[in-house]
């Protein structure tokens, strides 16, 4: 299919010269667009006049790292690329229904009118569609095939299958549906069927063991048939049944700036720009990347100079094992050769920097490994640590580190509980709350740690206890496998444990998404004042949950596997919030659901195949859509989606195709500078950056997303 696509694009290019020959007189007749000396502006026209809602992309390699800026044309085909660093740029047009126009030379201060090039046929046009349009072609087994009635393991349900197919499984690590995954690499050789090809494909690289254990083990190999049929149909010429709309309304006001950072072999999980409680922290400052399993070298991007540097994160014991292999989500060595890198081992981390948060001082607190898995004695049974006396902990796969960007001093903060996502509370102690903590809530009193340097004294943890006896206080409790006792409370283990962590700015409670990889998907509430917890399960027909955040009103938001953005408002609950019946299913009225954009899988009713990884709430209007706007990563739609006044706003990154993020952050650089002083920050977080447009050699890109008042503002 890749060869066919290239052939079509080559054929389409043959007629470009004749199209351009007729263009100059018509383009000169258009009214010039107002620009400054650091802008490029003009008009995009096509065969039928102005081209509205298409992207204009300017890219340069003259700066310290590859740099690009992207805008959208207005309803008259006009565009302005604002605030470009001085450099020579290649400028072109991309849009749905088109093929990329020839790349022309441009410099800031120049009027540059452009000619759009129509796609010669639907097959070529579809090569530019976001992944969700292709991935929704995947067939999902009918409900009648579950329950031991086919080769699907009897214990699995259709919901289990969909969660694996979407953001809890495959799309939890990388995008599916872009060209590189809807085709089979020739390097793998010849296969009798697509099913056989997929058996080989998923064994590739250092995640090969994990993928094989899931698809061939837990799912009995049944998914190979469906993925194989999918790629076979595409190879025979089948196309998506729907087409993406061009940007409309406020979506045309987006300005996207991107920088290459990282390397072509290692991926980035996330980045951080500011303190989510006070987004003016680190104004105009550098961005810090989190490479997770790939490397100990943290990339740092200075957006003012477009310069990328690296900081090698240390560990307490340099001889400790790599943070790979058993107990981790990646293997030490590839299971089978990669189509891109052969048998080369790409990932070699010990620090395992998952992601980070700024505090109000501008210090960076990181969920990172500082030692091996075995916990120190103060965590274990027999310790006099207050938390260990209640619930001792023997192992933790990841702890916490702190980096002072001014001095680059890196401090180890050894925790007994595991860590995944950090988030600061709103209390006087600047308490850092963590997810990835398993059966407990875990926290660090950062004020105390700053004063004492004592990690043991500054941390605490607590099991999750439901107030099932309904007296409003924490009492003796029964264990998770024991029945409810009317005189006692009940301890719960929330499925696979806390995944996202969300301190409430309203009442100091701590919320989590739980049951992501096992157990009922839910929001979990922990009250530090009482030590009591509450759990609220996702009600059917919605299902599955991954990332989440909380708004300024205390409403929790999350990314669901069912293709929804969900909210839960505890204030809407009609029944008791404690007592013997308050065990998860007692407040369905607190939930609301908003379907993500994009086509859905056939045979499942009205649904979206979108598989969002994470949700974040813009509490402080860092983008410009307003305060308290929930946003999600749109992992199959090449960008992000925001919920504004009940409507979804798509923030798409059209170049390079295959953009996939695992998180984002907002920052206000200058509150008095209007739209130019604020914006969202994110990075391509796909574990396999070589699968996006550009192929082998592509590097992760940091992106700055801004929203101007109109498409021509500069």
C-alpha positions in Angstrom: 0.0 0.0 0.0 2.9 2.3 0.7 4.3 1.9 -2.8 0.9 2.5 -4.3 0.5 5.7 -2.3 3.8 7.0 -3.4 3.0 6.1 -7.0 -0.3 8.0 -6.9 1.4 11.0 -5.4 4.1 10.9 -8.1 1.4 10.8 -10.8 -0.4 13.7 -9.1 2.7 15.8 -9.2 3.0 15.5 -13.0 0.2 18.1 -13.5 1.5 20.6 -10.9 3.6 22.6 -13.3 0.6 23.3 -15.6 -1.5 24.3 -12.5 1.1 26.7 -11.3 1.6 28.2 -14.8 -1.9 29.6 -14.7 -1.8 30.8 -11.1 0.2 34.0 -10.9 -2.2 36.4 -12.5 -5.2 35.1 -10.5 -3.2 35.1 -7.2 -1.9 38.7 -7.7 -5.5 39.8 -8.1 -6.2 38.7 -4.5 -6.1 41.4 -1.8 -2.7 41.3 0.1 -2.9 40.1 3.7 -1.7 42.4 6.4 1.6 41.0 7.9 4.5 42.2 10.1 8.2 41.8 9.3 8.3 38.4 11.1 5.2 36.9 9.4 4.5 35.2 6.1 1.0 35.7 4.7 -1.0 35.2 1.6 -3.9 33.5 -0.1 -4.4 29.8 -0.9 -6.5 29.2 -4.0 -7.6 26.0 -5.8 -9.3 25.2 -9.0 -12.6 26.6 -7.7 -11.3 29.7 -5.9 -10.1 30.2 -2.3 -9.4 27.2 -0.3 -10.9 27.5 3.2 -9.9 25.4 6.2 -6.6 24.0 4.9 -3.3 24.1 6.6 -0.3 26.2 5.6 2.9 24.7 6.9 6.3 26.5 7.1 9.4 24.5 8.1 13.1 25.3 8.5 16.3 23.5 9.4 18.2 26.8 9.7 17.6 26.9 13.5 19.4 24.7 16.1 16.6 22.1 15.7 14.0 21.5 13.0 11.2 24.0 13.5 7.7 24.3 12.0 4.7 26.6 12.2 1.2 25.6 11.1 -1.9 27.7 10.6 -5.3 27.3 9.0 -6.8 29.4 6.2 -10.0 31.5 6.7 -13.1 31.3 4.6 -11.5 33.4 1.9 -8.4 31.2 1.8 -6.2 33.8 3.5 -3.5 32.9 6.0 -0.9 34.4 8.3 2.0 32.5 9.7 2.9 34.8 12.7 6.1 35.5 14.6 8.6 33.4 12.7 12.2 33.3 13.7 14.5 34.7 11.0 15.3 31.8 8.7 14.6 30.4 5.2 11.4 28.3 5.2 9.8 25.7 2.9 6.1 26.5 2.8 3.3 24.3 1.5 -0.4 23.6 1.7 -2.0 20.4 3.2 -5.7 19.8 3.4 -8.4 17.1 3.1 -9.3 16.5 -0.5 -5.8 17.7 -1.5 -2.3 16.4 -1.9 0.6 18.4 -0.5 1.4 21.4 -2.7 5.0 21.9 -3.9 7.2 23.3 -1.2 8.1 26.9 -2.0 10.8 29.1 -0.5 9.6 31.8 1.9 11.1 34.2 4.4 9.5 36.4 7.2 8.0 39.6 5.9 7.0 38.0 2.6 3.6 37.8 0.9 3.4 34.3 -0.4 0.3 33.2 -2.3 -0.1 29.4 -2.7 -1.8 27.1 -5.1 -3.6 24.0 -3.6 -3.4 20.8 -5.5 -6.5 18.5 -5.6 -6.1 14.8 -4.9 -6.4 12.9 -8.2 -8.7 10.3 -6.6 -10.2 9.1 -3.3 -7.4 6.7 -2.7 -4.8 9.4 -2.7 -7.0 11.8 -0.7 -7.4 9.2 2.0 -3.7 9.0 2.7 -4.0 12.2 4.5 -6.9 11.2 6.8 -6.3 10.9 10.5 -5.7 7.3 11.8 -9.2 7.0 13.3 -10.8 6.9 9.8 -8.7 3.9 8.9 -8.7 2.2 12.3 -12.5 2.3 12.5 -12.5 -0.1 9.5 -11.3 -2.8 11.9 -14.0 -5.4 12.5 -15.0 -6.1 16.1 -16.3 -9.6 17.0 -20.1 -9.7 17.5 -21.3 -10.3 21.1 -22.5 -13.7 19.9 -18.9 -14.8 19.5 -18.0 -14.3 23.2 -18.7 -16.6 26.1 -16.9 -19.7 24.7 -18.8 -19.6 21.4 -15.7 -19.1 19.2 -11.9 -19.2 19.5 -12.0 -16.1 21.8 -11.2 -17.2 25.4 -14.5 -17.8 27.3 -13.7 -15.4 30.1 -13.5 -12.4 27.8 -16.3 -10.1 27.0 -16.8 -7.7 24.1 -16.0 -4.8 26.4 -12.7 -6.6 27.3 -11.9 -6.8 23.6 -12.7 -3.2 22.9 -10.6 -2.0 25.9 -7.6 -4.0 24.5 -8.3 -2.7 21.0 -8.4 0.9 22.3 -6.8 3.0 25.0 -6.2 0.3 27.6 -4.3 -1.9 25.3 -2.7 -1.2 21.9 -3.4 2.5 21.7 -2.1 3.0 25.2 1.4 2.9 23.7 1.2 4.0 20.1 -1.2 5.1 17.4 -2.8 2.5 15.1 -4.3 3.4 11.7 -1.6 5.6 10.3 0.1 4.3 7.1 2.9 2.5 8.9 0.5 0.4 11.0 -2.3 -0.2 8.4 0.3 -1.8 6.2 2.8 -4.6 6.8 6.5 -3.7 6.5 8.2 -5.5 3.6 11.2 -6.2 5.9 9.2 -8.9 7.7 9.1 -11.0 4.5 6.2 -12.8 2.9 3.2 -14.3 4.7 0.3 -16.5 3.7 -2.1 -14.2 5.3 -2.5 -10.9 7.2 -3.2 -13.0 10.4 0.3 -14.6 10.1 1.9 -11.2 9.4 0.4 -9.8 12.6 1.7 -12.7 14.6 5.2 -11.7 13.5 4.7 -8.0 13.7 3.8 -7.8 17.4 6.9 -9.7 18.4 9.1 -6.8 17.3 11.3 -4.7 19.6 11.4 -4.4 23.4 7.7 -4.3 23.8 7.3 -7.5 21.8 7.1 -9.8 24.8 4.4 -7.6 26.4 2.3 -7.5 23.2 2.7 -11.2 22.6 1.7 -12.1 26.2 -1.4 -10.0 25.9 -2.6 -10.9 22.4 -1.4 -14.5 22.1 -1.8 -15.2 25.8 -4.6 -13.4 27.5 -6.6 -13.1 24.3 -5.7 -16.6 23.0 -4.4 -15.3 19.7 -7.9 -14.4 18.5 -7.1 -10.7 17.6 -4.6 -11.7 14.9 -7.4 -12.8 12.6 -9.2 -9.4 12.9 -6.0 -7.3 12.5 -5.0 -9.5 9.6 -8.3 -9.1 7.8 -8.1 -5.3 8.4 -4.7 -4.9 6.7 -5.6 -7.4 4.0 -8.7 -5.4 3.0 -6.7 -2.1 3.0 -4.0 -3.7 0.8 -6.7 -4.7 -1.7 -7.8 -1.1 -1.9 -10.6 -0.7 0.6 -11.0 2.9 1.9 -12.5 4.5 4.9 -16.3 4.9 4.7 -16.3 8.5 6.0 -14.1 11.6 5.4 -12.7 14.1 7.9 -14.2 17.6 7.8 -11.9 20.5 7.4 -11.4 22.8 10.5 -14.4 25.0 11.1 -15.0 28.0 13.4 -12.6 28.5 16.2 -10.6 25.5 15.0 -9.3 27.9 12.2 -7.8 30.2 14.8 -5.2 27.7 15.9 -1.4 28.4 15.6 0.8 25.4 16.1 4.6 25.6 16.6 6.7 22.5 16.7 10.3 21.6 17.4 12.2 18.4 17.0 13.7 17.2 20.2 14.9 13.9 21.6 16.5 11.3 19.2 15.3 9.1 16.4 15.6 6.0 18.5 14.2 7.0 21.9 10.7 8.2 22.5 9.2 10.7 25.0 6.3 10.0 27.2 5.5 13.5 28.3 6.7 17.1 29.0 6.2 19.7 31.6 6.0 23.5 31.2 4.6 25.1 34.4 2.8 24.6 37.7 -0.8 23.6 36.9 -1.9 25.6 40.0 -0.1 28.7 38.9 0.6 28.5 35.2 2.9 31.6 35.2 5.7 29.6 36.9 8.6 29.1 34.5 7.2 31.7 32.1 9.1 31.7 28.8 11.3 29.0 30.3 12.5 25.7 28.9 10.4 22.5 28.5 11.5 19.3 30.2 10.8 15.9 28.6 10.1 12.6 30.2 11.7 9.7 28.2 10.2 6.9 30.4 11.6 3.5 29.5 13.7 4.7 26.6 16.7 6.6 28.1 18.2 8.4 31.1 18.9 11.5 28.9 16.2 14.1 29.6 15.7 16.5 26.6 15.4 20.2 27.5 14.0 22.6 24.9 14.5 26.3 25.0 11.6 27.6 22.8 13.1 31.1 22.7 16.3 29.9 20.9 15.0 26.5 19.5 18.0 24.9 21.2 17.8 21.3 22.6 20.1 20.1 25.4 20.2 16.9 27.4 20.5 16.2 31.1 21.5 12.6 32.2 19.4 11.6 35.1 21.4 9.7 37.8 20.3 7.0 40.2 21.6 6.3 43.7 23.3 3.1 42.7 24.7 3.2 39.1 25.1 -0.6 39.2 21.4 -1.2 39.8 19.6 -3.2 37.1 18.0 -1.4 34.2 14.4 -0.4 34.8 13.3 -3.0 32.2 12.2 -6.6 32.3 10.1 -8.3 34.9 7.9 -5.9 36.8 8.2 -3.3 34.0 6.3 -2.7 30.8 9.3 -3.3 28.5 11.9 -5.9 28.0 15.7 -5.7 28.3 16.1 -7.1 24.8 14.0 -7.3 21.7 11.9 -10.4 21.3 12.2 -10.3 17.5 13.9 -7.9 15.1 12.3 -4.6 14.3 11.5 -3.8 10.7 13.3 -0.5 11.3 16.2 -1.2 13.8 16.8 -5.0 13.4 18.0 -6.6 16.7 19.3 -3.3 18.1 18.5 -2.6 21.7 17.1 0.9 21.8 15.9 1.4 25.4 18.3 1.2 28.3 17.0 3.4 31.2 17.5 3.2 34.9 15.9 6.5 35.9 12.7 5.7 34.1 11.3 9.3 34.1 7.6 8.8 33.6 6.5 12.5 34.0 7.1 15.5 36.1 5.4 18.5 37.8 6.6 22.0 38.6 6.1 23.4 42.1 5.6 27.1 42.9 9.4 27.6 43.3 10.1 26.3 39.8 11.5 23.0 41.0 10.8 19.9 39.0 9.3 16.9 40.9 9.6 13.7 38.8 8.1 10.2 39.0 11.5 8.5 38.5 13.3 5.4 39.7 16.2 6.1 42.1 17.0 2.5 43.2 16.1 -1.1 42.6 12.6 -2.5 43.5 13.3 -3.7 47.1 12.2 -1.2 49.6 14.3 0.1 52.5 13.6 -1.2 56.0 11.5 1.8 57.1 8.8 0.8 54.6 8.5 -2.8 55.8 6.8 -4.7 58.6 8.5 -4.0 61.9 9.3 -0.4 61.1 8.1 2.4 63.4 7.1 4.6 60.5 3.4 5.5 61.2 2.3 4.4 57.7 4.3 1.2 57.8 2.7 0.2 61.1 -0.7 0.3 59.4 0.2 -1.1 55.9 3.8 -2.1 55.3 5.2 -2.1 51.7 8.0 -4.3 50.4 8.6 -3.1 46.9 8.2 -0.1 44.7 9.2 0.0 41.0 9.5 3.8 40.7 10.1 6.5 43.3 10.5 10.3 43.1 13.3 12.7 42.2 13.6 16.5 42.3 15.5 18.7 39.9 16.4 22.4 40.6 16.6 23.9 37.1 18.7 26.8 38.3 21.5 24.7 39.7 20.7 21.4 37.9 21.0 19.7 41.3 19.2 16.3 41.2 17.8 15.0 44.6 16.6 11.5 45.3 13.3 11.1 47.2 13.0 7.4 48.1 9.4 6.4 48.4 7.9 3.1 49.8 5.0 3.3 47.3 5.3 3.1 43.6 4.8 6.3 41.5 3.4 7.1 38.1 1.7 10.5 37.8 2.6 13.3 40.3 0.3 16.2 41.1 0.5 18.9 43.8 -2.3 19.6 46.2 -3.6 23.0 47.3 -2.6 22.8 50.9 0.0 24.8 52.9 2.5 21.8 52.8 2.5 21.7 49.0 1.8 18.0 49.3 2.8 16.0 46.3 0.3 13.2 45.5 1.2 10.3 43.4 -0.6 7.6 41.3 0.9 4.2 40.6 0.7 3.6 44.3 -1.1 0.2 44.1 -3.2 -0.6 47.2 -2.6 2.8 48.9 -2.8 6.5 48.6 0.8 7.9 48.7 2.0 11.5 49.3 5.1 13.6 50.1 5.1 16.7 52.3 7.4 18.7 50.1 7.6 21.6 52.6 8.9 19.2 55.2 11.3 17.6 52.7 12.6 21.0 51.7 13.2 21.8 55.4 14.6 18.5 56.6 15.8 16.5 53.5 14.3 13.5 55.3 12.4 11.4 52.7 11.1 8.9 55.2 9.7 11.5 57.6 8.2 13.5 54.8 6.1 10.7 53.2 3.0 8.8 54.1 0.6 6.4 52.7 -2.8 4.9 53.6 -5.0 2.0 52.4 -8.3 2.8 50.8 -11.1 2.3 53.3 -14.8 2.6 52.5 -17.1 3.8 55.4 -19.5 0.9 55.0 -20.7 1.1 58.6 -21.8 4.7 57.8 -20.7 6.4 60.9 -18.5 9.0 59.1 -15.2 8.0 60.6 -12.6 5.4 59.9 -12.8 2.3 62.1 -11.5 -1.3 62.1 -12.1 -2.8 58.6 -12.6 -6.1 56.9 -10.3 -7.1 54.1 -11.2 -6.9 50.4 -11.9 -10.7 50.2 -14.2 -10.6 53.2 -17.9 -9.8 53.3 -19.2 -6.5 54.6 -19.5 -6.3 58.4 -22.2 -3.9 59.6 -20.0 -2.9 62.5 -16.8 -2.3 60.5 -15.5 -0.5 57.5 -14.1 -2.2 54.4 -10.7 -2.0 52.7 -10.7 -2.1 49.0 -8.0 -2.6 46.4 -9.1 -0.5 43.5 -8.4 -2.8 40.6 -5.0 -2.2 39.1 -4.6 0.8 41.5 -4.6 4.6 41.1 -3.7 5.7 37.6 -4.4 9.4 37.3 -4.3 11.6 40.4 -6.4 14.7 40.9 -6.2 16.9 44.0 -9.4 18.9 44.3 -9.1 22.6 44.6 -12.5 22.7 46.3 -12.2 20.6 49.4 -8.7 19.0 49.5 -9.9 15.6 48.6 -7.8 13.5 46.2 -9.4 11.8 43.2 -8.0 9.0 41.1 -8.9 7.1 38.0 -8.8 3.4 39.0 -9.5 0.0 37.4 -7.6 0.9 34.3 -5.9 -2.5 33.7 -8.0 -4.6 35.9 -11.1 -4.4 38.1 -14.1 -2.0 37.7 -13.2 1.3 36.0 -14.0 4.1 38.4 -13.2 7.4 40.0 -11.9 6.9 43.5 -12.0 9.7 46.2 -9.6 9.8 49.2 -10.1 12.3 52.0 -6.8 13.1 53.7 -8.7 14.5 56.7 -10.6 11.4 57.6 -8.6 8.6 55.8 -11.8 7.4 54.2 -12.4 6.7 50.5 -15.4 6.6 48.1 -15.5 4.8 44.8 -17.8 5.5 41.8 -17.9 2.9 39.0 -18.3 3.9 35.4 -21.9 2.9 34.5 -22.8 0.9 31.4 -23.1 1.3 28.5 -19.9 3.4 28.9 -16.8 1.5 29.8 -13.1 1.7 30.5 -11.1 4.6 31.9 -7.6 5.9 31.6 -6.3 9.5 32.2 -8.3 12.0 34.2 -8.3 15.5 35.8 -10.5 17.7 38.0 -11.9 21.1 37.4 -12.2 24.1 39.7 -15.7 23.0 40.8 -14.5 19.6 42.0 -16.0 17.7 38.9 -13.8 14.8 37.8 -13.2 14.2 34.0 -11.8 11.2 32.3 -11.0 9.5 29.0 -13.2 6.4 28.5 -12.5 3.4 26.3 -16.1 3.6 25.0 -15.1 6.7 23.0 -16.4 9.2 25.5 -15.1 12.1 27.6 -16.8 11.5 31.0 -17.5 13.7 33.9 -18.5 12.8 37.4 -20.1 15.4 39.7 -20.4 14.1 43.3 -22.8 16.9 44.1 -25.5 15.2 42.0 -25.6 12.1 44.0 -29.0 11.5 45.5 -28.3 8.6 47.9 -25.9 8.2 50.8 -22.2 8.6 50.0 -21.3 6.0 52.7 -22.9 2.9 54.3 -23.2 -0.7 53.1 -24.6 0.2 49.7 -22.0 2.8 48.8 -19.6 0.4 47.1 -19.3 1.8 43.6 -22.7 1.6 41.8 -24.6 4.0 44.1 -24.4 7.3 42.0 -25.0 6.7 38.3 -26.7 10.1 38.2 -23.4 11.8 38.8 -22.0 10.8 35.4 -22.3 12.6 32.1 -20.8 11.4 28.7 -19.7 13.3 25.6 -18.8 11.3 22.5 -15.4 12.0 20.9 -15.2 13.1 17.3 -14.4 10.6 14.5 -16.1 7.5 13.0 -17.0 4.4 15.0 -16.6 0.7 14.6 -19.4 -0.9 12.6 -22.0 -3.0 14.4 -21.7 -1.2 17.8 -24.3 1.5 17.3 -23.4 5.2 17.6 -19.8 5.2 18.8 -16.4 6.7 18.2 -13.3 4.6 17.6 -11.3 7.4 19.2 -9.1 6.0 22.0 -8.1 8.9 24.2 -5.1 8.3 26.5 -5.4 11.3 28.9 -7.7 14.1 30.0 -6.6 17.5 31.4 -8.7 20.5 32.5 -7.6 24.0 31.5 -8.5 25.5 34.9 -6.8 28.9 34.1 -7.6 29.6 30.5 -4.1 28.9 29.3 -5.3 28.2 25.8 -8.0 30.9 25.3 -11.2 28.8 25.1 -12.0 29.9 28.7 -11.5 28.7 32.2 -12.4 25.1 33.3 -12.4 23.6 29.8 -11.8 19.9 29.8 -9.5 18.6 27.1 -8.4 15.1 26.0 -5.6 13.7 23.9 -7.2 12.6 20.6 -4.8 9.8 20.0 -6.3 8.6 16.7 -7.3 12.1 15.5 -3.7 13.4 15.4 -4.1 15.9 18.2 -6.4 17.1 21.0 -10.1 17.7 21.6 -11.7 20.3 23.9 -15.2 20.4 25.2 -16.6 24.0 24.9 -20.3 24.7 25.5 -21.2 21.1 24.9 -19.4 21.0 21.6 -16.1 19.3 20.7 -13.3 21.5 19.4 -10.6 19.6 17.4 -7.0 20.8 17.8 -5.3 18.8 15.1 -1.6 18.6 14.5 -1.6 17.8 10.7 2.1 17.5 10.3 3.9 15.2 10.7 0.9 12.8 10.4 0.7 10.4 13.2 0.9 12.8 16.1 0.1 11.1 19.4 0.3 12.6 22.8 0.1 11.1 26.3 -0.4 14.4 28.2 -0.2 18.1 28.0 0.3 21.2 30.0 -0.7 24.9 29.9 1.4 27.9 30.5 0.9 31.7 30.6 4.1 33.4 29.6 2.6 36.9 29.7 -0.9 37.5 31.0 -0.9 41.0 29.3 0.1 39.8 25.9 -3.2 38.3 24.8 -3.2 35.1 22.8 0.6 35.4 22.3 1.3 35.1 26.0 -0.4 31.8 26.5 -0.8 28.3 25.1 -0.8 24.5 25.5 2.4 22.5 25.4 2.7 18.8 24.6 5.0 16.3 22.8 4.6 13.4 20.5 4.5 10.5 23.0 4.3 7.5 20.7 6.7 4.8 21.8 7.7 4.4 18.2 8.4 7.8 16.6 9.6 6.2 13.5 6.0 5.1 12.7 4.8 8.6 12.1 5.2 10.5 8.8 8.8 10.7 7.8 9.6 7.1 8.9 13.0 6.1 10.2 14.9 9.1 11.4 11.8 11.0 12.6 12.2 12.5 16.1 9.6 13.4 18.7 8.3 16.9 18.4 7.4 19.3 21.1 4.3 21.4 20.2 3.0 24.8 21.3 -0.7 25.2 20.6 -2.1 28.8 20.6 -5.5 30.2 19.9 -5.7 33.6 18.3 -9.0 35.6 18.0 -9.2 35.1 14.2 -7.2 33.3 11.5 -5.3 36.4 10.5 -4.3 37.8 13.9 -0.6 38.5 14.2 
